[in-house]
Amino acid sequence: MSRYLKKGKSESDIKNADADIRKTVGKIISDVEENGDLAVRKYAASFDNWQPGSFRLTDSQIKTIVDRMPQQVKDDIRFAQQQIRFFAEQQRASISDIEIETLPGVFLGHKNIPVNSVGCYIPGGRYPMVAAAHMSIITARVAGVKRVIACTPPINGNIPEATVCAMHFAGADEIYILGGVQALCAMAIGTSSISPVDMIVGPGNAYVAEAKRQLFGRVGMDLFAGPTEILVIADETADAEMVACDLLGQAEHGPTSPAALITTSVTLAHETLAEIERQLQYLPTADIARVAWRDCGSVIIVDSREEALREADMLAYEHVEVLTKDPQFFLDNMTNYGALFLGAETNVAYGDKVIGTNHTLPTMKAARYTGGLWVGKFLKNCTYQRCTPEASVMIGEYAMRLCELEGFAGHKEQAALRVKRYSSPHKSIV
């Protein structure tokens, strides 16, 4: 039986002030709908103290930024993008168009058609999310999206140059220094200076997440992301230093970021609690990580790996590290997770920044019904059908009866017309 050695706040306790956020976001959306660029400029000035002549960077500005970026930074960005692009290309290659003859003369198929235009949001704030540029822009490009634009906020009144460099290398057609709800509204609704897109992707804070929720339907979305989450599943073979390091490494994202340990070892559980307190004494981001661990950290002790599996699937966390003697057991049996990190040799930071898998992943139990961002998110699986005249008669007879069963007279007539026309010896096909 599982028991909590430490338990964070309940989900209801750690939710943001949803009503206030909804109201604020709704007001901004309405304002941008009515006033376009004027509203966008007002909010950029108010929230980011940002009033450039144009939010879009020119080719010359981008070149200047890239030219002055240290070579090591450029090399590192290119290496990470090479890994992400390659894995995305393999995913794309696994997705095929099909056409099959299901019955004599009946041909059914599907095509995977890329979305025409995508807006990628690259967060800023305390941490310039350089890696988010790779994850969204490159993946859209590999999927075949024709127009990919990207927005990122200024940081302390300055252009985040490393992020711009990454956006450019990733292949963004248009780069805007614009953040927050106003950026999502500009991309989704469109203004006189920014043409609207068909889909928006990328992480962000609670206001960005709520903007995506309210704009969904007008445009497509990838995920409605909440605070980042990490779960470590460990047994007696794991060491407390690594477990604590990996939990705090994600807790630094924000004060509401859940971090959990599920373990079969009581000794490891207690050692990890002590080790977390030790590491918090010197971690540079301890001001954030300490609050997240205090309010949202959990330690669950279980009797077996099967019980650990059940608890992990109930949590359905975004990132799940498996530090056990048999990580394969969890790969073979676990069903609810955003991404798995198997064994001590890998960790969430690899996935977040460089190894090649996408870091935009489901949170808040969404892993029960969806995976993360990948090339398939940018593809529309569209079906089609065609029949020979003889097959149309055969299918039509079934369709007539089934339409009549449901009371759809007009539907029945569509089928009946084909049966009549294509079964007649003097048929006239038009």
C-alpha positions as CSV (number, residue, x, y, z in Angstrom):
1,M,0.0,0.0,0.0
2,S,1.3,3.4,-0.9
3,R,1.8,6.2,1.7
4,Y,2.9,9.8,1.5
5,L,6.1,10.7,3.4
6,K,5.6,14.2,2.1
7,K,2.6,15.7,0.3
8,G,2.4,18.9,-1.6
9,K,-0.7,21.1,-1.8
10,S,-3.8,19.7,-3.4
11,E,-4.5,20.5,-7.0
12,S,-7.2,23.0,-6.0
13,D,-4.8,24.7,-3.6
14,I,-2.1,25.4,-6.2
15,K,-4.4,26.5,-9.0
16,N,-3.9,30.1,-10.2
17,A,-6.6,32.6,-9.7
18,D,-8.4,31.3,-12.8
19,A,-11.3,33.7,-12.7
20,D,-9.1,36.8,-12.7
21,I,-6.9,35.4,-15.4
22,R,-9.8,34.6,-17.6
23,K,-11.2,38.1,-17.2
24,T,-7.9,39.8,-18.0
25,V,-7.2,37.6,-21.0
26,G,-10.7,38.1,-22.3
27,K,-10.4,41.8,-22.1
28,I,-7.1,41.8,-24.1
29,I,-8.5,39.5,-26.8
30,S,-11.5,41.8,-27.2
31,D,-9.3,44.9,-27.4
32,V,-7.0,43.4,-30.0
33,E,-10.1,42.3,-32.0
34,E,-11.4,45.8,-32.0
35,N,-8.2,47.9,-32.2
36,G,-5.5,45.6,-33.7
37,D,-2.0,47.0,-33.6
38,L,-3.0,49.9,-31.4
39,A,-4.0,47.5,-28.7
40,V,-1.0,45.3,-29.2
41,R,1.3,48.3,-28.8
42,K,-0.6,49.4,-25.7
43,Y,-0.1,46.1,-23.9
44,A,3.5,45.7,-25.1
45,A,4.3,49.1,-23.6
46,S,2.4,48.4,-20.4
47,F,3.5,44.8,-19.7
48,D,7.0,44.8,-21.2
49,N,7.9,48.5,-21.4
50,W,8.5,47.8,-25.1
51,Q,7.8,50.4,-27.8
52,P,9.9,49.6,-30.9
53,G,9.2,51.2,-34.3
54,S,8.3,47.7,-35.5
55,F,7.9,44.5,-33.6
56,R,9.2,42.5,-36.5
57,L,13.0,42.2,-36.9
58,T,14.4,43.0,-40.3
59,D,16.8,40.7,-42.1
60,S,19.5,43.3,-41.4
61,Q,18.8,43.3,-37.6
62,I,18.8,39.5,-37.5
63,K,22.1,39.3,-39.4
64,T,23.7,41.8,-36.9
65,I,22.5,39.8,-34.0
66,V,23.7,36.5,-35.4
67,D,27.1,38.0,-36.4
68,R,27.8,39.2,-32.9
69,M,26.7,35.9,-31.2
70,P,29.7,34.0,-29.8
71,Q,30.7,31.1,-32.1
72,Q,30.4,28.6,-29.3
73,V,26.8,29.6,-28.7
74,K,26.0,29.3,-32.4
75,D,27.7,25.9,-32.5
76,D,25.8,24.7,-29.5
77,I,22.5,25.9,-30.9
78,R,23.2,24.2,-34.2
79,F,24.1,20.9,-32.5
80,A,20.8,20.9,-30.5
81,Q,18.8,21.8,-33.6
82,Q,20.5,19.0,-35.6
83,Q,19.3,16.4,-33.0
84,I,15.8,17.8,-32.9
85,R,15.5,18.0,-36.7
86,F,16.8,14.5,-37.2
87,F,14.4,12.9,-34.8
88,A,11.5,15.0,-36.2
89,E,12.4,13.8,-39.7
90,Q,12.3,10.2,-38.6
91,Q,8.9,10.8,-37.1
92,R,7.7,12.4,-40.3
93,A,9.0,9.5,-42.3
94,S,6.9,7.1,-40.2
95,I,3.7,8.9,-41.3
96,S,2.4,7.7,-44.6
97,D,-0.5,8.5,-47.0
98,I,-2.5,5.5,-47.9
99,E,-5.0,4.3,-50.4
100,I,-6.7,0.9,-50.3
101,E,-9.4,-1.0,-52.1
102,T,-11.7,-2.0,-49.3
103,L,-14.2,-3.7,-51.5
104,P,-14.2,-4.3,-55.3
105,G,-14.3,-0.8,-56.8
106,V,-14.3,1.0,-53.4
107,F,-11.2,3.1,-52.9
108,L,-10.5,4.8,-49.5
109,G,-7.5,6.8,-48.5
110,H,-6.0,9.5,-46.4
111,K,-3.5,12.3,-47.0
112,N,-1.4,14.0,-44.3
113,I,-1.6,17.6,-45.2
114,P,0.5,20.2,-43.3
115,V,-1.2,23.2,-41.7
116,N,-0.5,26.2,-43.9
117,S,0.7,28.7,-41.3
118,V,1.9,28.4,-37.7
119,G,2.7,30.9,-35.0
120,C,5.4,29.8,-32.5
121,Y,5.5,31.4,-29.1
122,I,8.9,31.4,-27.4
123,P,8.7,32.4,-23.7
124,G,11.0,34.8,-22.0
125,G,10.6,36.0,-18.5
126,R,13.1,34.9,-15.9
127,Y,14.6,32.3,-18.3
128,P,15.1,33.0,-22.0
129,M,13.7,29.8,-23.5
130,V,16.1,29.3,-26.4
131,A,15.3,25.6,-26.7
132,A,11.6,26.4,-27.3
133,A,12.6,27.8,-30.7
134,H,14.0,24.5,-31.8
135,M,11.1,22.5,-30.6
136,S,8.3,24.4,-32.3
137,I,9.9,26.1,-35.4
138,I,11.9,23.1,-36.5
139,T,9.1,20.6,-36.0
140,A,6.7,22.7,-38.0
141,R,9.3,23.1,-40.8
142,V,9.9,19.3,-40.9
143,A,6.1,18.7,-41.1
144,G,6.0,20.9,-44.2
145,V,4.3,24.1,-42.9
146,K,4.6,26.8,-45.5
147,R,4.7,29.9,-43.2
148,V,6.2,29.7,-39.7
149,I,6.3,32.9,-37.7
150,A,7.7,33.3,-34.1
151,C,7.2,35.7,-31.3
152,T,9.4,36.1,-28.2
153,P,9.2,38.9,-25.5
154,P,11.9,41.4,-24.8
155,I,13.8,40.7,-21.5
156,N,14.3,43.8,-19.3
157,G,13.8,46.0,-22.3
158,N,16.3,44.1,-24.5
159,I,16.1,41.8,-27.4
160,P,17.0,38.2,-26.3
161,E,19.7,37.7,-28.9
162,A,20.5,34.0,-28.4
163,T,16.8,33.3,-28.8
164,V,16.6,35.3,-32.0
165,C,19.7,33.4,-33.3
166,A,17.9,30.1,-32.5
167,M,14.7,31.3,-34.2
168,H,16.6,32.3,-37.3
169,F,18.6,29.0,-37.5
170,A,15.4,27.0,-37.0
171,G,13.9,28.6,-40.1
172,A,11.3,31.2,-38.9
173,D,10.0,33.3,-41.8
174,E,9.1,36.2,-39.5
175,I,10.5,37.1,-36.1
176,Y,8.7,39.4,-33.8
177,I,9.9,40.8,-30.4
178,L,6.5,40.6,-28.8
179,G,5.4,38.7,-25.7
180,G,2.5,37.5,-23.7
181,V,-1.2,37.5,-24.4
182,Q,-0.8,40.3,-26.9
183,A,1.6,38.2,-29.0
184,L,-0.9,35.3,-29.2
185,C,-3.7,37.6,-30.0
186,A,-1.7,39.2,-32.8
187,M,-0.9,35.9,-34.3
188,A,-4.3,34.4,-33.9
189,I,-6.5,37.4,-34.8
190,G,-4.1,39.3,-37.1
191,T,-3.5,43.0,-37.2
192,S,-2.5,45.4,-40.0
193,S,1.1,44.4,-39.5
194,I,0.9,40.7,-38.6
195,S,-1.1,38.3,-40.8
196,P,-3.0,35.7,-38.8
197,V,-1.9,32.1,-38.6
198,D,-3.9,28.8,-38.6
199,M,-2.3,27.3,-35.5
200,I,-0.3,28.5,-32.4
201,V,2.2,26.4,-30.5
202,G,4.6,26.9,-27.6
203,P,4.6,27.1,-23.8
204,G,4.1,30.1,-21.6
205,N,2.8,31.3,-18.2
206,A,-0.7,31.1,-16.9
207,Y,-1.9,34.0,-19.0
208,V,-0.5,32.6,-22.2
209,A,-2.1,29.2,-21.4
210,E,-5.5,30.9,-20.8
211,A,-5.1,33.0,-24.0
212,K,-4.6,29.7,-25.9
213,R,-7.7,28.3,-24.3
214,Q,-9.8,31.2,-25.3
215,L,-8.4,31.5,-28.8
216,F,-8.8,27.7,-29.5
217,G,-11.3,27.1,-32.3
218,R,-10.4,30.4,-34.0
219,V,-7.0,28.8,-34.5
220,G,-5.6,25.3,-33.7
221,M,-3.4,24.7,-30.6
222,D,-0.8,22.2,-29.5
223,L,-1.4,21.8,-25.8
224,F,-2.9,23.8,-22.9
225,A,0.2,23.6,-20.7
226,G,0.4,24.1,-17.0
227,P,3.4,24.3,-14.7
228,T,6.1,21.8,-15.6
229,E,6.1,18.5,-13.7
230,I,8.7,15.9,-12.8
231,L,8.2,12.4,-11.4
232,V,11.2,10.2,-10.4
233,I,10.5,6.5,-9.9
234,A,13.4,5.0,-8.0
235,D,14.3,1.9,-6.1
236,E,17.2,1.0,-3.8
237,T,19.7,1.1,-6.7
238,A,19.2,4.9,-7.0
239,D,21.2,7.5,-5.1
240,A,19.7,10.4,-3.2
241,E,22.1,13.0,-4.7
242,M,20.9,12.2,-8.2
243,V,17.2,12.0,-7.3
244,A,17.3,15.3,-5.4
245,C,19.3,17.0,-8.2
246,D,16.8,16.0,-10.8
247,L,13.7,17.0,-8.8
248,L,15.1,20.4,-8.1
249,G,16.3,20.8,-11.6
250,Q,12.6,21.0,-12.7
251,A,11.3,22.6,-9.6
252,E,13.3,25.7,-10.5
253,H,10.9,26.4,-13.4
254,G,8.4,28.1,-11.1
255,P,6.9,28.1,-7.6
256,T,3.9,25.9,-8.7
257,S,5.9,23.2,-10.5
258,P,5.1,19.8,-9.0
259,A,8.0,17.4,-8.2
260,A,7.4,13.9,-7.0
261,L,9.3,10.8,-5.9
262,I,7.8,7.4,-6.0
263,T,10.1,4.8,-4.4
264,T,10.2,1.3,-2.9
265,S,13.0,2.3,-0.6
266,V,12.2,4.0,2.7
267,T,15.9,4.7,3.1
268,L,16.1,6.5,-0.2
269,A,13.0,8.5,0.6
270,H,14.5,9.9,3.8
271,E,17.9,10.4,2.2
272,T,16.4,12.4,-0.7
273,L,14.5,14.7,1.7
274,A,17.8,15.5,3.5
275,E,19.7,15.8,0.2
276,I,17.1,18.3,-1.2
277,E,17.6,20.5,1.8
278,R,21.4,20.3,1.4
279,Q,21.3,21.2,-2.3
280,L,18.9,24.1,-1.7
281,Q,21.7,25.7,0.3
282,Y,23.7,26.4,-2.8
283,L,21.5,26.1,-5.8
284,P,21.4,29.5,-7.6
285,T,17.7,29.1,-8.3
286,A,16.8,28.0,-4.8
287,D,14.5,31.0,-4.3
288,I,12.1,29.4,-6.8
289,A,12.9,25.7,-6.3
290,R,12.5,25.9,-2.5
291,V,9.0,27.2,-2.8
292,A,8.0,24.7,-5.5
293,W,9.3,21.8,-3.4
294,R,7.7,23.1,-0.2
295,D,4.3,23.6,-1.8
296,C,4.2,21.1,-4.6
297,G,6.7,18.4,-3.7
298,S,5.7,14.8,-2.9
299,V,7.4,11.6,-1.7
300,I,5.4,8.4,-2.1
301,I,6.6,5.1,-0.6
302,V,5.3,1.9,-2.3
303,D,5.7,-1.8,-1.7
304,S,6.5,-2.9,-5.3
305,R,7.3,-1.8,-8.8
306,E,3.7,-2.7,-9.8
307,E,2.4,-0.3,-7.2
308,A,4.8,2.3,-8.3
309,L,3.5,1.8,-11.9
310,R,-0.1,2.3,-10.7
311,E,0.7,5.5,-8.7
312,A,2.7,6.9,-11.7
313,D,-0.1,6.3,-14.1
314,M,-2.5,8.0,-11.8
315,L,-0.2,11.1,-11.5
316,A,0.2,11.1,-15.4
317,Y,3.1,13.6,-15.1
318,E,4.8,15.4,-17.9
319,H,8.4,14.2,-17.3
320,V,9.1,10.7,-15.7
321,E,12.6,9.6,-14.8
322,V,13.0,5.9,-14.1
323,L,16.0,5.2,-11.8
324,T,15.5,1.5,-11.1
325,K,17.3,-1.7,-11.9
326,D,14.8,-2.5,-14.6
327,P,13.7,0.7,-16.4
328,Q,12.4,-1.4,-19.3
329,F,9.5,-2.6,-17.1
330,F,8.1,1.0,-17.0
331,L,8.6,1.5,-20.8
332,D,6.7,-1.7,-21.4
333,N,3.9,-1.1,-19.0
334,M,3.4,2.6,-18.2
335,T,0.7,4.4,-20.2
336,N,0.3,7.9,-18.8
337,Y,3.3,10.2,-19.3
338,G,4.6,13.0,-21.5
339,A,8.2,11.7,-21.9
340,L,10.1,8.8,-20.2
341,F,13.8,9.1,-19.2
342,L,15.1,5.6,-18.7
343,G,18.1,5.0,-16.5
344,A,20.6,7.2,-14.6
345,E,22.5,8.0,-17.8
346,T,19.7,10.4,-19.1
347,N,17.6,13.1,-17.5
348,V,15.0,15.7,-18.2
349,A,17.5,18.4,-19.0
350,Y,18.7,16.4,-21.9
351,G,15.1,16.2,-23.3
352,D,14.5,19.9,-22.5
353,K,17.5,21.2,-24.4
354,V,19.4,19.0,-26.8
355,I,18.9,15.2,-27.1
356,G,16.3,15.4,-29.9
357,T,12.9,14.6,-28.4
358,N,10.4,17.4,-28.1
359,H,10.1,19.2,-24.8
360,T,6.6,20.6,-25.3
361,L,4.7,18.0,-23.3
362,P,1.3,17.4,-21.7
363,T,0.8,18.6,-18.1
364,M,-2.1,18.5,-15.5
365,K,-2.9,14.9,-16.3
366,A,-3.4,15.5,-20.0
367,A,-1.0,12.6,-20.6
368,R,-4.0,10.4,-20.1
369,Y,-5.2,11.4,-23.6
370,T,-2.4,13.0,-25.5
371,G,1.3,13.0,-26.2
372,G,3.5,16.0,-26.7
373,L,4.3,18.2,-29.7
374,W,5.6,16.4,-32.7
375,V,5.4,16.6,-36.5
376,G,2.0,14.9,-36.5
377,K,0.5,17.9,-34.6
378,F,1.1,20.0,-37.7
379,L,-0.5,17.5,-40.1
380,K,-4.2,17.2,-40.9
381,N,-5.1,13.6,-41.6
382,C,-7.7,14.1,-44.3
383,T,-9.6,11.2,-45.8
384,Y,-11.1,10.7,-49.3
385,Q,-13.1,8.1,-51.2
386,R,-14.0,7.1,-54.7
387,C,-16.1,4.3,-56.3
388,T,-16.6,2.7,-59.6
389,P,-20.2,2.8,-60.9
390,E,-20.8,-0.8,-59.9
391,A,-19.5,-0.3,-56.4
392,S,-21.6,2.9,-56.0
393,V,-24.7,0.8,-56.6
394,M,-23.7,-1.8,-54.1
395,I,-22.8,0.7,-51.4
396,G,-25.8,2.8,-52.2
397,E,-28.2,0.1,-51.5
398,Y,-26.8,-0.3,-48.0
399,A,-26.7,3.4,-47.5
400,M,-30.4,3.8,-48.5
401,R,-31.5,1.3,-45.9
402,L,-29.3,2.8,-43.2
403,C,-30.4,6.3,-43.9
404,E,-34.0,5.3,-43.7
405,L,-33.3,3.6,-40.4
406,E,-32.2,6.9,-39.0
407,G,-34.9,9.0,-40.7
408,F,-32.6,10.9,-42.9
409,A,-34.7,11.3,-46.1
410,G,-32.4,13.6,-47.9
411,H,-29.4,11.4,-47.2
412,K,-31.4,8.4,-48.6
413,E,-32.1,10.4,-51.7
414,Q,-28.4,11.0,-52.3
415,A,-27.8,7.2,-52.2
416,A,-30.9,6.4,-54.2
417,L,-29.9,8.7,-57.1
418,R,-26.6,6.9,-57.5
419,V,-28.3,3.5,-57.3
420,K,-30.8,4.5,-60.0
421,R,-28.3,6.2,-62.2
422,Y,-25.5,3.7,-62.1
423,S,-27.6,0.5,-62.2
424,S,-29.5,1.7,-65.4
425,P,-28.4,0.2,-68.7
426,H,-28.9,3.6,-70.3
427,K,-27.1,5.5,-67.5
428,S,-25.7,8.9,-68.1
429,I,-22.7,9.6,-66.0
430,V,-22.1,13.3,-65.4
